[in-house]
Amino acid sequence: MKQQYTAYEKLQYEEMTGAGHVIQCLKKLGVTTVFGYPGGAILPVYDALYESGLKHVLTRHEQAAIHAAEGYARASGKVGVVFATSGPGATNLVTGLADAYMDSIPLVVITGQVATPLIGKDGFQEADVVGITVPVTKHNYQVRDVNHVSRIVQEAFYIAKSGRPGPVLIDIPKDVQNAKVTSFFNEEVDIPGYKPEFVPDSMKLREVAKAISKSKRPLLYIGGGVIHSGGSDELFEFARENRIPVVSTLMGLGAYPPDDSLFLGMLGMHGTYAANMAVTECDLLLALGVRFDDRVTGKLELFSPNSKKVHIDIDSSEFHKNVTVEHPIVGDVKKALHMLLHMSIYTQTDEWLQKVKTWKEEYPLSYKQKESELKPQHVINLVSELTNGEAIVTTEVGQHQMWAAHFYKARKPRTFLTSGGLGTMGFGFPAAIGAKLAKKEELVICIAGDASFQMNIQELQTIAENNIPVKVFIINNKFLGMVRQWQEMFYENRLSESKIGSPDFVKVAEAYGVKGLRATNSTEAKQVMLEAFAYEGPVVVDFCVEEGENVFPMVPPNKGNNEMIMKRWEE
């Protein structure tokens, strides 16, 4: 009797094609979940995917697929994988590639392409995806020879994950996908010229240790690189042992315990008063896994003017890009902290810590909540209290993103997932889908704005048909809130196109087969939140909040971090 094979096994044993080899490589690399949307030029890969054992999540838009893969990668630390077809399928991925590139998220994106003889001849659904994505990928490939499939897939995963993580794109023409190839998988990857430096220079670190010992006002400025390196435990030990206060970028939230007395919160445009004052007044700034971006620095000439600066990062191209530093050290942040912990450092920070404590007490993050109304800050504070900061939270982009950064107390790394560098509306909801699939046992909550949620609202179908129990909390203020805030403050209150209408989110959710709830005051907010958490399936909650609330503190354009606009909450 002739042996019967599944479609995937046939590709392995009877007629290995380039497409089948792609799937085989993914499985050997440990991939279990992929996100995507099929089309003509990628059909051979989808045919090989059939009965392969890989879980494929069919989103309703390619942009949602890549953001879901980002959420998967951000929550797990693994490489996210995306499939899309040529032309519009591939170009729909560009925003997600740029988002992953800016935030250093490891992705491997595999796109179909028109057959090799048609490339450059304006074939149906042809686009030069390699050329288009050069600025927004760590590396990209077009596979012209089926014998190179294995090598390229393995290299793509290595490049995406090693050094500073980032997205890698593989474009495969349809004829290459269909071509026959002998199965070959080499466990070793050797890329000439690509050798990321991981171990920092010990002599340079000893100079840093001396600088810390001489400093009277040292400050740790931490970013996403701490999380990527897995260095959160070493960071906590180093800060506590040397009694050095800590400020964080948006991407670094969760890397340091939010309730620790040394933690001052987020710095920058919407940073806390204590964090921004500490950056301005410190005499030694220890920057770990950061890039000194403009949302952090404010006016460059006024950024941390009294400090010597140490910058430890895996990517040497970040050194001196925006801010000149005295001690640039290339290497893995976790390894650097481990080495510093074994060096002799003696600090005297009592006066500095007292000053920092005064700043924290002078302007704490707060808000005034009446029972009959609903403040957006209160909604997010409830999320933090009811979950004890133990959930995985994704955000969209806007005012709610900043309130989430202020009031959600993420207690662990990889639990506060947000679009930092690109600031992508439409990121948070699909990212929550990916995060939930990566961390099935964790509670996953998307904090969204009424405007940004509508960017990928169609993914309600994805969570409904797959029963992915994410909780979507919409902070509904009926405006493009951050746009309105800027118009009020800097454009003489000319509210040009910032008022935005929305459908009934409860009815829309129910139309997709998703549970919908609504709250209009503080009492209802707690009740519906508890109901959402208790419900086993996906839930959308429409929190109807005050329309005119703004985000403070705020550093105005072309000002230093110590020139914040404040709001006293009793006003």
C-alpha positions as CSV (number, residue, x, y, z in Angstrom):
1,M,0.0,0.0,0.0
2,K,1.4,3.4,-1.0
3,Q,2.4,5.7,1.9
4,Q,-0.1,8.6,2.3
5,Y,1.4,12.0,3.2
6,T,-0.1,15.3,4.3
7,A,0.5,18.2,2.0
8,Y,3.4,19.4,4.2
9,E,5.0,15.9,4.2
10,K,4.7,15.6,0.5
11,L,6.8,18.8,0.2
12,Q,9.3,17.3,2.5
13,Y,9.6,13.8,1.0
14,E,8.2,13.8,-2.5
15,E,8.7,17.2,-4.1
16,M,10.4,19.8,-2.0
17,T,9.7,23.2,-3.5
18,G,11.1,26.6,-2.5
19,A,7.9,27.4,-0.7
20,G,8.0,24.1,1.1
21,H,11.5,24.7,2.1
22,V,10.5,28.1,3.6
23,I,8.0,26.3,5.8
24,Q,10.5,23.6,6.7
25,C,13.1,26.2,7.8
26,L,10.5,28.1,9.9
27,K,9.7,25.0,11.8
28,K,13.3,24.0,12.3
29,L,13.9,27.5,13.7
30,G,11.2,27.0,16.3
31,V,8.4,29.1,14.8
32,T,5.0,28.0,15.9
33,T,2.8,31.0,14.9
34,V,2.7,33.3,11.8
35,F,0.5,36.2,10.9
36,G,-0.6,37.1,7.4
37,Y,-2.9,37.5,4.5
38,P,-2.7,35.4,1.3
39,G,-2.7,36.5,-2.3
40,G,-1.6,35.3,-5.7
41,A,2.2,35.8,-5.5
42,I,2.5,34.1,-2.1
43,L,0.1,31.2,-2.8
44,P,2.8,28.5,-3.1
45,V,3.9,29.4,0.5
46,Y,0.3,29.2,1.7
47,D,-0.1,25.8,-0.1
48,A,3.0,24.6,1.8
49,L,1.6,26.0,5.0
50,Y,-1.5,23.8,4.6
51,E,-1.4,21.0,7.3
52,S,2.1,22.0,8.2
53,G,1.3,22.3,11.9
54,L,2.1,26.0,12.0
55,K,-0.6,28.2,13.5
56,H,-1.5,30.9,11.0
57,V,-3.6,33.9,12.1
58,L,-5.5,35.4,9.3
59,T,-6.0,39.1,10.0
60,R,-8.2,41.4,8.0
61,H,-5.4,43.7,6.8
62,E,-1.7,43.3,6.3
63,Q,-0.9,46.2,8.5
64,A,-2.8,44.4,11.3
65,A,-0.8,41.2,10.6
66,I,2.6,43.0,11.1
67,H,1.5,44.8,14.2
68,A,0.2,41.5,15.6
69,A,3.6,40.0,14.9
70,E,5.2,43.0,16.7
71,G,3.0,42.3,19.7
72,Y,4.0,38.7,19.6
73,A,7.7,39.6,19.4
74,R,7.5,42.4,22.1
75,A,5.7,40.2,24.6
76,S,7.8,37.0,24.0
77,G,11.2,38.2,22.9
78,K,10.9,35.8,19.9
79,V,11.0,36.7,16.3
80,G,7.6,37.6,14.8
81,V,6.8,36.2,11.4
82,V,4.6,37.7,8.7
83,F,3.4,36.5,5.3
84,A,1.9,38.8,2.6
85,T,1.5,38.8,-1.1
86,S,3.2,41.2,-3.7
87,G,2.2,44.7,-4.6
88,P,-0.5,46.2,-2.3
89,G,-0.1,43.3,0.2
90,A,3.6,44.1,0.6
91,T,3.2,47.9,0.6
92,N,0.5,47.6,3.3
93,L,3.4,46.3,5.6
94,V,5.5,49.3,5.3
95,T,4.1,51.2,8.3
96,G,4.6,48.1,10.5
97,L,8.2,47.6,9.2
98,A,9.0,51.3,10.1
99,D,7.4,50.9,13.5
100,A,9.5,47.7,14.2
101,Y,12.6,49.4,12.9
102,M,12.2,52.5,15.1
103,D,11.5,50.4,18.2
104,S,14.1,47.6,17.5
105,I,11.6,44.7,17.2
106,P,12.7,41.4,15.6
107,L,10.6,40.4,12.7
108,V,11.0,38.3,9.6
109,V,8.6,39.3,6.9
110,I,8.1,37.1,3.9
111,T,6.5,38.5,0.8
112,G,5.6,37.0,-2.5
113,Q,6.7,38.6,-5.7
114,V,5.9,38.4,-9.4
115,A,7.8,35.7,-11.3
116,T,11.5,36.5,-12.0
117,P,11.0,37.2,-15.7
118,L,8.4,39.8,-14.9
119,I,10.4,41.8,-12.4
120,G,10.8,45.4,-13.6
121,K,8.1,45.0,-16.3
122,D,5.2,46.4,-14.3
123,G,3.5,43.0,-13.9
124,F,0.2,42.6,-12.1
125,Q,0.6,43.5,-8.4
126,E,4.3,44.2,-8.8
127,A,6.0,46.6,-6.5
128,D,9.7,47.0,-5.8
129,V,9.3,46.0,-2.1
130,V,13.0,45.6,-1.6
131,G,13.7,49.1,-2.8
132,I,10.7,50.5,-0.9
133,T,11.7,48.9,2.4
134,V,15.5,49.6,2.5
135,P,15.0,52.6,4.8
136,V,12.8,50.7,7.3
137,T,14.4,47.3,7.6
138,K,17.6,46.1,9.3
139,H,18.3,44.1,6.1
140,N,16.3,42.7,3.2
141,Y,16.6,40.1,0.5
142,Q,15.2,39.1,-2.8
143,V,15.6,35.4,-3.4
144,R,16.5,34.7,-7.1
145,D,17.8,31.1,-6.6
146,V,15.8,28.5,-4.8
147,N,19.1,26.9,-3.5
148,H,19.6,30.0,-1.4
149,V,16.3,29.8,0.5
150,S,17.6,28.0,3.5
151,R,20.6,30.2,4.0
152,I,18.6,33.4,3.6
153,V,15.8,32.4,6.0
154,Q,18.4,31.4,8.6
155,E,20.4,34.6,8.1
156,A,17.2,36.6,8.3
157,F,16.4,35.2,11.8
158,Y,19.9,35.7,13.0
159,I,20.1,39.3,11.8
160,A,16.6,40.1,13.2
161,K,17.4,38.8,16.7
162,S,21.2,39.5,17.2
163,G,22.8,42.8,18.1
164,R,20.2,45.6,18.0
165,P,17.0,43.7,16.9
166,G,15.0,44.8,13.9
167,P,12.8,43.7,11.0
168,V,14.2,41.7,8.0
169,L,12.3,41.3,4.8
170,I,12.6,38.3,2.4
171,D,11.0,38.9,-1.1
172,I,10.5,35.6,-3.0
173,P,9.3,35.6,-6.6
174,K,6.6,33.1,-7.4
175,D,8.7,30.9,-9.8
176,V,11.4,30.6,-7.0
177,Q,8.7,29.4,-4.6
178,N,7.6,26.8,-7.1
179,A,11.1,25.6,-8.1
180,K,12.4,22.3,-6.8
181,V,15.2,22.1,-4.3
182,T,17.0,19.5,-2.2
183,S,16.3,19.9,1.5
184,F,19.3,21.4,3.3
185,F,19.4,23.1,6.7
186,N,22.7,24.3,8.2
187,E,22.6,25.1,11.9
188,E,25.5,27.5,11.7
189,V,25.1,31.0,10.4
190,D,28.2,32.9,9.2
191,I,27.7,36.4,7.8
192,P,31.0,38.0,6.8
193,G,31.2,41.6,8.1
194,Y,28.3,41.2,10.6
195,K,29.7,40.6,14.0
196,P,27.7,42.4,16.7
197,E,29.8,43.3,19.8
198,F,28.3,42.0,22.9
199,V,31.0,42.2,25.6
200,P,31.8,45.8,26.7
201,D,35.4,47.0,27.1
202,S,36.3,46.4,30.8
203,M,38.8,49.3,30.8
204,K,36.1,51.7,29.7
205,L,33.7,50.4,32.3
206,R,36.3,51.0,35.0
207,E,36.4,54.6,33.9
208,V,32.7,54.7,34.3
209,A,32.9,53.2,37.8
210,K,35.4,55.9,38.8
211,A,33.1,58.6,37.3
212,I,30.2,57.2,39.4
213,S,32.2,57.3,42.6
214,K,33.2,61.0,41.9
215,S,29.6,62.0,41.1
216,K,27.4,63.7,43.7
217,R,24.2,63.6,41.5
218,P,24.2,60.5,39.3
219,L,21.1,59.4,37.4
220,L,20.3,56.3,35.5
221,Y,18.4,57.0,32.2
222,I,17.1,53.7,30.9
223,G,15.4,52.6,27.6
224,G,14.1,49.7,25.6
225,G,17.7,48.3,25.3
226,V,17.5,47.2,28.9
227,I,14.5,45.1,28.1
228,H,15.9,43.7,24.8
229,S,19.1,42.7,26.7
230,G,17.2,41.0,29.5
231,G,19.0,43.2,32.0
232,S,16.2,44.3,34.3
233,D,17.4,42.3,37.3
234,E,20.9,43.6,37.0
235,L,19.6,47.2,36.6
236,F,17.6,46.9,39.9
237,E,20.5,45.4,41.8
238,F,22.9,48.1,40.4
239,A,20.6,51.0,41.2
240,R,19.8,49.8,44.7
241,E,23.4,48.9,45.6
242,N,24.6,52.3,44.5
243,R,21.5,54.3,45.5
244,I,21.1,56.0,42.1
245,P,17.7,57.2,41.0
246,V,16.2,56.0,37.8
247,V,14.3,57.7,34.9
248,S,12.8,55.8,32.0
249,T,11.9,56.4,28.4
250,L,8.5,55.3,27.1
251,M,10.1,52.1,25.7
252,G,11.8,51.3,29.0
253,L,8.7,51.2,31.1
254,G,8.5,47.8,32.9
255,A,12.3,47.4,33.1
256,Y,12.4,48.9,36.7
257,P,9.8,48.4,39.5
258,P,7.5,51.4,39.4
259,D,6.9,51.6,43.1
260,D,10.6,51.6,44.1
261,S,11.6,54.8,45.9
262,L,14.5,55.3,43.4
263,F,12.1,55.3,40.3
264,L,11.1,58.8,39.1
265,G,9.0,57.8,36.2
266,M,9.1,58.7,32.5
267,L,11.2,61.7,31.3
268,G,10.8,63.9,28.3
269,M,7.9,65.9,26.7
270,H,5.3,64.3,28.9
271,G,7.7,63.2,31.6
272,T,7.1,63.6,35.3
273,Y,8.3,66.7,37.1
274,A,10.8,64.8,39.2
275,A,12.3,62.9,36.2
276,N,12.7,66.0,34.1
277,M,14.2,68.0,36.9
278,A,16.6,65.2,37.8
279,V,17.8,65.0,34.2
280,T,18.4,68.8,34.2
281,E,20.2,68.9,37.5
282,C,22.3,65.6,37.5
283,D,26.0,65.7,37.2
284,L,26.4,62.2,35.7
285,L,23.9,60.7,33.3
286,L,24.2,57.0,32.8
287,A,22.3,56.2,29.6
288,L,21.5,52.5,29.1
289,G,19.9,51.2,25.9
290,V,18.6,54.6,24.8
291,R,18.9,56.8,21.8
292,F,18.5,60.4,23.1
293,D,15.5,61.0,20.8
294,D,13.8,64.4,20.5
295,R,10.8,63.5,22.7
296,V,13.3,62.9,25.5
297,T,15.7,65.7,25.1
298,G,13.6,68.7,24.4
299,K,15.8,71.6,23.1
300,L,19.1,69.9,22.7
301,E,21.2,72.8,23.9
302,L,19.3,72.6,27.2
303,F,19.3,68.9,27.7
304,S,21.1,67.8,30.9
305,P,23.5,70.7,30.7
306,N,25.3,70.0,34.0
307,S,26.2,66.4,33.4
308,K,29.0,64.2,32.0
309,K,27.3,61.5,30.0
310,V,27.9,57.7,29.7
311,H,26.1,55.9,26.9
312,I,26.1,52.1,26.8
313,D,24.4,50.5,23.8
314,I,24.7,47.5,21.5
315,D,24.5,49.9,18.5
316,S,27.5,52.2,18.1
317,S,25.7,54.2,15.4
318,E,23.6,55.8,18.2
319,F,26.7,57.4,19.9
320,H,26.9,61.2,19.5
321,K,23.9,61.1,17.0
322,N,21.9,63.6,18.9
323,V,23.9,64.3,22.1
324,T,27.7,64.2,22.6
325,V,28.8,61.8,25.3
326,E,32.1,61.5,27.2
327,H,31.9,57.8,27.7
328,P,30.5,55.8,24.7
329,I,30.6,52.1,25.3
330,V,29.4,49.5,22.8
331,G,28.1,46.3,24.2
332,D,25.2,44.4,25.7
333,V,23.5,46.4,28.6
334,K,23.0,43.3,30.7
335,K,26.6,42.3,30.4
336,A,27.8,45.9,31.1
337,L,25.7,46.1,34.3
338,H,26.9,42.6,35.4
339,M,30.5,43.8,35.0
340,L,29.9,47.1,36.8
341,L,28.3,45.2,39.7
342,H,31.7,43.5,40.2
343,M,33.7,46.8,40.2
344,S,34.5,49.0,43.2
345,I,32.0,51.9,43.3
346,Y,31.4,54.1,46.3
347,T,28.6,56.7,46.1
348,Q,27.4,59.4,48.4
349,T,23.9,60.3,47.2
350,D,22.0,61.2,50.4
351,E,21.6,64.9,49.6
352,W,20.7,64.1,45.9
353,L,18.1,61.5,46.9
354,Q,16.5,64.0,49.3
355,K,16.3,66.6,46.6
356,V,14.7,64.1,44.2
357,K,12.2,63.1,46.9
358,T,11.2,66.7,47.3
359,W,10.6,67.0,43.5
360,K,8.4,63.8,43.6
361,E,6.4,65.2,46.5
362,E,6.0,68.7,45.0
363,Y,4.4,67.6,41.8
364,P,3.1,64.0,42.0
365,L,1.1,62.6,39.1
366,S,-2.5,63.0,40.1
367,Y,-6.1,63.9,39.0
368,K,-9.3,65.0,40.6
369,Q,-12.2,62.5,40.0
370,K,-15.8,63.2,40.7
371,E,-18.2,60.3,41.0
372,S,-20.6,61.7,38.4
373,E,-17.9,62.0,35.7
374,L,-15.1,59.9,34.3
375,K,-11.6,61.0,33.9
376,P,-9.3,59.1,31.4
377,Q,-6.6,59.0,34.1
378,H,-9.0,57.3,36.4
379,V,-9.8,54.5,33.9
380,I,-6.2,53.7,33.5
381,N,-5.5,53.9,37.2
382,L,-8.3,51.4,37.7
383,V,-6.7,49.1,35.2
384,S,-3.4,49.3,37.2
385,E,-5.1,48.8,40.6
386,L,-7.4,45.9,39.6
387,T,-4.5,44.0,37.8
388,N,-1.8,45.1,40.3
389,G,0.3,46.0,37.2
390,E,0.5,42.3,36.3
391,A,-1.3,42.4,33.0
392,I,0.2,42.9,29.6
393,V,-1.0,46.3,28.3
394,T,-0.8,47.5,24.8
395,T,-1.7,51.0,23.8
396,E,-2.7,52.9,20.7
397,V,-1.2,56.4,20.2
398,G,-2.4,59.7,21.5
399,Q,-3.3,61.2,24.9
400,H,-4.3,57.8,26.3
401,Q,-0.8,56.5,25.5
402,M,0.7,59.1,27.8
403,W,-1.8,58.6,30.5
404,A,-1.1,54.9,30.3
405,A,2.6,55.6,30.7
406,H,1.8,57.7,33.7
407,F,-0.8,55.7,35.5
408,Y,-0.4,52.0,34.5
409,K,2.3,50.6,36.8
410,A,3.9,47.9,34.7
411,R,5.8,45.7,37.1
412,K,7.7,43.5,34.6
413,P,9.5,43.9,31.3
414,R,7.6,43.1,28.1
415,T,4.3,44.0,29.7
416,F,3.9,47.6,28.5
417,L,3.8,47.4,24.7
418,T,3.5,50.6,22.7
419,S,4.6,52.3,19.5
420,G,7.3,54.7,20.6
421,G,9.5,55.9,17.8
422,L,7.0,56.0,14.9
423,G,3.9,56.7,17.1
424,T,1.6,54.5,15.0
425,M,-2.2,54.8,15.4
426,G,-3.7,51.4,14.8
427,F,-0.8,49.6,16.5
428,G,-2.3,48.7,19.9
429,F,-5.3,46.5,19.0
430,P,-3.5,44.0,16.7
431,A,-0.4,44.1,18.9
432,A,-2.7,42.9,21.7
433,I,-3.8,40.0,19.5
434,G,-0.2,39.0,19.0
435,A,0.7,39.4,22.6
436,K,-2.2,37.2,23.8
437,L,-1.1,34.4,21.3
438,A,2.5,34.7,22.7
439,K,1.4,34.7,26.3
440,K,-1.8,32.7,26.5
441,E,-2.0,32.6,30.3
442,E,-1.7,36.4,30.7
443,L,-4.4,39.0,30.8
444,V,-3.9,41.2,27.8
445,I,-5.5,44.7,27.7
446,C,-5.5,47.2,24.8
447,I,-5.9,50.8,25.9
448,A,-7.1,52.6,22.8
449,G,-8.5,56.0,21.8
450,D,-11.7,56.3,19.9
451,A,-9.9,57.5,16.9
452,S,-6.9,55.1,16.8
453,F,-9.1,52.1,17.5
454,Q,-10.9,52.8,14.2
455,M,-7.6,52.4,12.3
456,N,-7.8,48.6,12.6
457,I,-11.3,48.1,14.0
458,Q,-11.8,45.3,11.4
459,E,-9.7,43.0,13.6
460,L,-12.7,42.5,15.8
461,Q,-13.4,39.7,13.3
462,T,-10.0,38.2,14.0
463,I,-10.5,38.0,17.7
464,A,-14.1,36.8,17.3
465,E,-13.5,33.9,15.0
466,N,-10.3,32.8,16.8
467,N,-11.8,33.5,20.3
468,I,-8.8,35.5,21.3
469,P,-9.8,37.0,24.7
470,V,-8.2,40.4,24.6
471,K,-9.9,43.2,26.5
472,V,-10.1,46.5,24.5
473,F,-10.7,49.6,26.6
474,I,-11.6,52.6,24.5
475,I,-10.8,56.0,26.1
476,N,-13.6,57.8,24.2
477,N,-13.2,61.6,24.3
478,K,-14.7,62.3,20.9
479,F,-11.5,64.0,19.7
480,L,-8.1,63.4,18.2
481,G,-7.1,64.4,21.8
482,M,-3.4,65.1,21.3
483,V,-4.1,67.1,18.2
484,R,-6.8,69.1,20.0
485,Q,-4.4,69.7,23.0
486,W,-1.7,71.2,20.7
487,Q,-4.4,73.3,18.9
488,E,-5.6,74.7,22.2
489,M,-2.1,75.4,23.5
490,F,-0.2,76.5,20.5
491,Y,-2.7,77.3,17.7
492,E,-5.0,79.8,19.5
493,N,-7.7,77.1,20.0
494,R,-8.3,76.7,16.3
495,L,-9.7,73.2,16.4
496,S,-9.1,72.3,12.7
497,E,-10.4,68.8,12.0
498,S,-9.7,67.4,15.4
499,K,-13.3,66.6,16.4
500,I,-14.0,63.1,15.3
501,G,-17.2,61.1,15.1
502,S,-17.4,57.4,16.0
503,P,-20.0,54.6,15.6
504,D,-21.6,53.0,18.6
505,F,-18.7,50.8,19.7
506,V,-20.9,48.5,21.7
507,K,-23.1,47.8,18.8
508,V,-20.1,47.4,16.4
509,A,-18.5,44.9,18.8
510,E,-21.8,43.0,19.1
511,A,-22.2,42.9,15.3
512,Y,-18.8,41.1,15.1
513,G,-19.9,38.7,17.9
514,V,-17.8,40.4,20.6
515,K,-19.1,41.4,24.0
516,G,-19.6,45.1,24.3
517,L,-19.9,47.2,27.4
518,R,-20.0,50.9,28.3
519,A,-19.3,53.2,31.3
520,T,-20.0,56.9,31.8
521,N,-19.0,57.5,35.4
522,S,-16.5,56.2,37.9
523,T,-18.8,53.7,39.6
524,E,-19.8,52.1,36.2
525,A,-16.1,52.1,35.2
526,K,-15.1,49.8,38.0
527,Q,-18.2,47.5,37.5
528,V,-17.7,47.0,33.8
529,M,-14.0,46.5,34.1
530,L,-14.5,43.7,36.6
531,E,-17.2,42.3,34.3
532,A,-14.8,42.4,31.4
533,F,-12.0,40.7,33.3
534,A,-14.4,37.9,34.5
535,Y,-15.7,37.2,31.0
536,E,-13.7,34.5,29.3
537,G,-13.9,35.8,25.7
538,P,-13.0,39.1,24.0
539,V,-14.5,42.3,25.2
540,V,-14.7,45.9,24.0
541,V,-15.5,48.5,26.7
542,D,-16.4,52.1,25.6
543,F,-15.3,54.4,28.4
544,C,-17.0,57.8,27.8
545,V,-14.6,60.2,29.4
546,E,-14.4,64.0,29.8
547,E,-13.7,65.5,26.4
548,G,-11.4,68.4,27.4
549,E,-8.8,66.7,29.6
550,N,-5.2,67.3,28.6
551,V,-1.9,65.6,29.4
552,F,0.4,67.3,31.9
553,P,3.3,67.8,32.5
554,M,4.2,69.0,29.0
555,V,7.5,70.5,27.7
556,P,6.6,73.0,25.0
557,P,8.4,73.0,21.6
558,N,11.9,74.4,21.7
559,K,12.1,74.4,25.5
560,G,14.2,72.6,28.0
561,N,12.9,69.7,30.1
562,N,12.8,72.0,33.2
563,E,10.5,74.4,31.5
564,M,7.4,72.2,31.9
565,I,3.8,73.4,31.7
566,M,2.2,72.0,34.9
567,K,-1.3,71.7,36.2
568,R,-2.2,71.6,39.8
569,W,-5.0,69.1,40.2
570,E,-7.0,71.1,42.6
571,E,-7.6,73.7,39.9
